[in-house]
């Protein structure tokens, strides 16, 4: 991958379970990319899911990455320390009429989606039940959603672009508003259960805060890039270069998940595998 004079990239796991082979591949790809051009590799802990994150899992992240030979500056950025910053961004979007409070439960949404809806082309999307609350003050029971139509309207006069350097998606991309609205709709900016920023919002804010120049992550997140480019424009944040690498899959071709303990890095460590053997196993 072509590097910049000062490439800054990151690995940002959630400590909700043991890291697996897919995490090892992603972390090593980011590390190698930074090392090749004298850049910087940062670690960020996405611990905003208070229901599932565990201190033991976070410590395991540090142990596994150190075993792989990775190093990073301290202190490590942790999402749980940044709630005030996310809240300020959400408040700004609410004040501009670009977001709205949503009191719908999952059952409410499923019920609405199961009912006949005239003119709805994507029945899997949130149906906009609370969109009329744009401009209202949220309560502590509300989630916060992006008003996608209002956001796209505000940015309609400027083309939003980003660059990809991945092996299968290299090139300059331009945001397609109709596809974004059709595929994603009014995304969640803050979940009602954990009361802090959802992934799409926190990741663009934190990448900007860490001066990330290259986001290196799996191809499963490539569809999220258009959302991130939109939020960067709304919040006046810089846009990094994106590199979406291949995924590590199991014998059945399925993407690995944290419940796949048999593929956990710690399992291979315990079996006596060396870091160099891990690299060879991953095709690096």
C-alpha positions as CSV (number, residue, x, y, z in Angstrom):
1,X,0.0,0.0,0.0
2,X,1.4,3.4,-0.9
3,X,2.4,5.4,2.1
4,X,2.4,9.0,3.0
5,X,5.3,11.0,4.6
6,X,3.5,10.7,7.9
7,X,1.1,7.8,7.9
8,X,-0.9,7.5,11.1
9,X,-3.2,4.5,11.5
10,X,-4.9,2.6,14.3
11,X,-6.3,-0.6,15.5
12,X,-9.6,-0.1,17.5
13,X,-11.0,-3.3,19.1
14,X,-13.9,-3.6,21.4
15,X,-13.0,-5.6,24.6
16,X,-16.2,-7.8,24.4
17,X,-14.4,-11.1,23.9
18,X,-11.1,-12.6,22.9
19,X,-9.3,-11.4,19.8
20,X,-9.3,-13.9,17.0
21,X,-7.3,-14.5,13.8
22,X,-9.2,-11.8,11.9
23,X,-8.2,-9.2,14.6
24,X,-4.5,-10.4,14.3
25,X,-4.6,-10.0,10.5
26,X,-6.1,-6.5,10.7
27,X,-3.7,-5.3,13.5
28,X,-0.7,-6.7,11.7
29,X,-1.7,-5.1,8.4
30,X,-2.1,-1.7,10.0
31,X,1.2,-2.2,11.9
32,X,3.1,-3.3,8.8
33,X,1.7,-0.4,6.8
34,X,2.9,2.2,9.3
35,X,6.3,0.5,9.9
36,X,7.0,0.4,6.1
37,X,6.9,4.2,5.8
38,X,8.1,5.3,9.3
39,X,4.6,6.1,10.3
40,X,2.7,5.7,13.6
41,X,0.5,2.8,14.8
42,X,-2.1,3.7,17.5
43,X,-4.3,1.6,19.7
44,X,-7.8,2.7,20.6
45,X,-10.1,0.8,22.9
46,X,-13.8,1.0,21.9
47,X,-15.2,0.2,25.3
48,X,-18.5,2.0,25.0
49,X,-20.7,-1.1,25.3
50,X,-20.8,-1.2,29.0
51,X,-23.0,-4.3,29.0
52,X,-20.4,-6.5,27.2
53,X,-17.0,-5.0,27.8
54,X,-14.8,-6.6,30.5
55,X,-11.5,-5.5,32.0
56,X,-10.1,-9.0,31.4
57,X,-10.9,-8.8,27.7
58,X,-9.2,-5.4,27.6
59,X,-6.1,-6.8,29.3
60,X,-6.1,-9.7,26.8
61,X,-6.1,-7.2,23.9
62,X,-2.8,-5.7,25.3
63,X,-1.3,-9.2,25.9
64,X,-2.2,-10.6,22.5
65,X,-1.0,-7.5,20.5
66,X,2.3,-7.4,22.5
67,X,2.8,-11.1,21.8
68,X,2.4,-10.3,18.1
69,X,5.2,-7.8,18.4
70,X,3.1,-4.6,18.2
71,X,3.9,-1.5,20.1
72,X,1.9,1.7,20.6
73,X,2.0,5.0,22.5
74,X,0.5,5.4,25.9
75,X,-1.9,6.4,27.3
76,X,-4.4,4.5,25.0
77,X,-7.5,6.4,24.0
78,X,-10.6,4.8,25.5
79,X,-14.2,5.6,24.3
80,X,-15.5,5.5,27.8
81,X,-13.5,8.6,28.6
82,X,-14.9,10.6,25.8
83,X,-18.7,10.7,26.4
84,X,-18.7,14.5,26.9
85,X,-17.1,15.0,23.4
86,X,-19.7,12.7,21.8
87,X,-22.5,14.4,23.6
88,X,-21.4,17.8,22.3
89,X,-21.4,16.5,18.7
90,X,-24.9,15.0,19.2
91,X,-26.2,18.3,20.7
92,X,-24.8,20.2,17.7
93,X,-26.6,17.9,15.2
94,X,-29.8,18.1,17.2
95,X,-29.6,21.9,17.3
96,X,-29.1,22.1,13.5
97,X,-32.1,19.9,12.8
98,X,-30.0,17.1,11.5
99,X,-30.8,14.5,14.3
100,X,-33.9,13.7,16.3
101,X,-34.8,11.8,19.5
102,X,-36.3,8.3,19.0
103,X,-38.3,6.4,21.6
104,X,-38.9,3.3,19.5
105,X,-38.1,0.0,21.0
106,X,-37.0,-2.9,18.8
107,X,-40.5,-4.3,19.1
108,X,-42.0,-1.0,17.9
109,X,-39.7,-1.0,14.9
110,X,-40.4,-4.6,14.0
111,X,-44.1,-4.0,14.3
112,X,-43.9,-0.9,12.1
113,X,-41.8,-2.8,9.5
114,X,-44.2,-5.7,9.4
115,X,-47.1,-3.4,8.5
116,X,-47.8,-2.5,4.8
117,X,-46.0,0.8,4.0
118,X,-46.8,2.6,0.8
119,X,-43.8,3.8,-1.1
120,X,-41.2,2.2,1.2
121,X,-38.5,0.7,-1.1
122,X,-36.3,-0.7,1.7
123,X,-38.5,-2.4,4.3
124,X,-35.5,-3.4,6.5
125,X,-34.8,0.3,7.3
126,X,-36.1,2.3,10.3
127,X,-39.5,3.6,9.0
128,X,-39.1,7.1,10.4
129,X,-41.7,6.8,13.2
130,X,-40.1,9.5,15.3
131,X,-38.8,11.7,12.5
132,X,-41.4,14.3,13.3
133,X,-39.6,14.9,16.6
134,X,-36.8,16.7,14.8
135,X,-36.1,19.8,16.7
136,X,-37.4,18.4,20.0
137,X,-35.3,18.0,23.2
138,X,-34.5,14.3,23.9
139,X,-35.4,12.6,27.1
140,X,-33.2,10.1,29.0
141,X,-35.2,7.3,27.5
142,X,-34.5,8.3,23.9
143,X,-32.0,7.1,21.3
144,X,-30.8,9.7,18.8
145,X,-31.0,9.2,15.1
146,X,-29.6,11.0,12.1
147,X,-32.2,12.7,9.9
148,X,-30.7,11.4,6.7
149,X,-32.9,13.4,4.4
150,X,-32.0,16.7,6.2
151,X,-28.3,15.8,6.3
152,X,-28.2,15.0,2.6
153,X,-30.1,18.2,1.7
154,X,-27.7,20.3,3.7
155,X,-24.7,18.8,1.8
156,X,-26.4,18.6,-1.6
157,X,-24.3,21.4,-3.1
158,X,-20.9,19.8,-2.5
159,X,-19.6,16.4,-3.8
160,X,-18.3,14.3,-1.0
161,X,-15.3,12.1,-1.9
162,X,-12.8,9.8,-0.3
163,X,-9.9,7.7,-1.5
164,X,-9.5,3.9,-1.2
165,X,-6.2,2.1,-1.6
166,X,-7.3,-1.5,-0.9
167,X,-6.5,-4.2,-3.4
168,X,-10.1,-4.6,-4.6
169,X,-11.5,-1.1,-4.2
170,X,-8.7,1.3,-5.1
171,X,-9.7,4.7,-6.5
172,X,-11.5,7.9,-5.7
173,X,-15.1,7.4,-4.6
174,X,-18.0,10.0,-4.6
175,X,-20.9,9.7,-2.1
176,X,-24.1,8.6,-3.8
177,X,-26.9,10.2,-1.7
178,X,-29.7,8.0,-3.1
179,X,-27.7,4.8,-2.3
180,X,-26.8,6.0,1.2
181,X,-30.4,6.8,2.0
182,X,-31.7,3.6,0.5
183,X,-29.2,1.3,2.2
184,X,-28.8,2.9,5.6
185,X,-31.6,5.4,6.3
186,X,-31.8,7.2,9.6
187,X,-28.9,5.6,11.4
188,X,-28.5,5.5,15.2
189,X,-26.1,8.1,16.6
190,X,-26.7,7.2,20.2
191,X,-28.2,4.0,21.5
192,X,-30.8,4.2,24.2
193,X,-29.3,1.3,26.2
194,X,-25.7,2.4,26.6
195,X,-26.3,6.2,26.5
196,X,-23.2,7.1,24.5
197,X,-22.3,7.5,20.9
198,X,-22.9,4.6,18.5
199,X,-20.0,3.3,16.4
200,X,-20.6,5.4,13.3
201,X,-20.4,8.7,15.2
202,X,-17.6,7.8,17.7
203,X,-15.3,6.4,15.0
204,X,-15.2,9.6,12.9
205,X,-14.8,11.8,15.9
206,X,-12.0,9.7,17.4
207,X,-10.1,9.2,14.0
208,X,-10.1,13.0,13.7
209,X,-8.9,13.4,17.4
210,X,-6.0,11.0,16.8
211,X,-5.1,12.6,13.4
212,X,-5.6,9.3,11.6
213,X,-4.5,9.6,8.0
214,X,-5.2,6.0,6.9
215,X,-8.0,3.8,8.2
216,X,-7.1,0.2,7.7
217,X,-9.9,-2.3,8.4
218,X,-11.8,-5.3,7.0
219,X,-14.0,-5.4,3.9
220,X,-17.0,-6.0,6.1
221,X,-16.9,-2.3,6.9
222,X,-16.6,-0.9,3.4
223,X,-20.3,-0.1,3.2
224,X,-20.0,2.1,6.3
225,X,-17.5,4.4,4.7
226,X,-20.1,6.5,2.9
227,X,-21.8,7.0,6.3
228,X,-18.5,8.1,7.8
229,X,-17.8,10.5,5.0
230,X,-21.2,12.1,5.5
231,X,-20.7,12.5,9.2
232,X,-17.2,14.0,8.6
233,X,-18.7,16.6,6.3
234,X,-21.5,17.4,8.8
235,X,-19.1,17.8,11.7
236,X,-16.3,19.5,9.6
237,X,-13.8,16.7,10.3
238,X,-10.9,15.6,8.0
239,X,-11.3,12.5,5.8
240,X,-8.6,9.8,6.0
241,X,-7.6,7.4,3.2
242,X,-9.4,4.1,3.5
243,X,-7.9,0.6,3.0
244,X,-10.3,-2.4,3.3
245,X,-8.4,-5.6,3.5
246,X,-9.6,-9.2,3.0
247,X,-11.3,-11.1,5.8
248,X,-10.1,-14.2,7.6
249,X,-12.8,-16.8,7.4
250,X,-13.5,-20.2,8.9
251,X,-13.5,-23.5,7.0
252,X,-17.1,-22.9,5.9
253,X,-16.3,-19.4,4.5
254,X,-17.9,-17.5,7.3
255,X,-16.3,-14.4,8.8
256,X,-14.9,-15.0,12.2
257,X,-16.6,-13.7,15.3
258,X,-15.5,-13.4,18.9
259,X,-17.5,-16.4,19.9
260,X,-15.1,-18.5,17.8
261,X,-12.9,-19.2,20.7
262,X,-11.1,-22.0,18.8
263,X,-9.7,-19.2,16.5
264,X,-8.7,-16.9,19.4
265,X,-5.1,-15.6,19.4
266,X,-4.7,-16.9,22.9
267,X,-5.6,-20.4,21.9
268,X,-2.8,-20.4,19.4
269,X,-0.4,-18.9,21.9
270,X,-1.3,-21.5,24.4
271,X,-0.6,-24.2,21.8
272,X,2.9,-23.0,21.4
273,X,2.6,-21.0,18.1
274,X,5.2,-18.3,17.6
275,X,4.4,-14.8,16.3
276,X,6.3,-15.6,13.1
277,X,4.2,-18.8,12.6
278,X,1.1,-16.7,13.2
279,X,2.1,-14.4,10.4
280,X,2.7,-17.4,8.1
281,X,-0.6,-18.9,9.1
282,X,-2.3,-15.6,8.1
283,X,-0.5,-15.3,4.8
284,X,1.5,-12.3,5.8
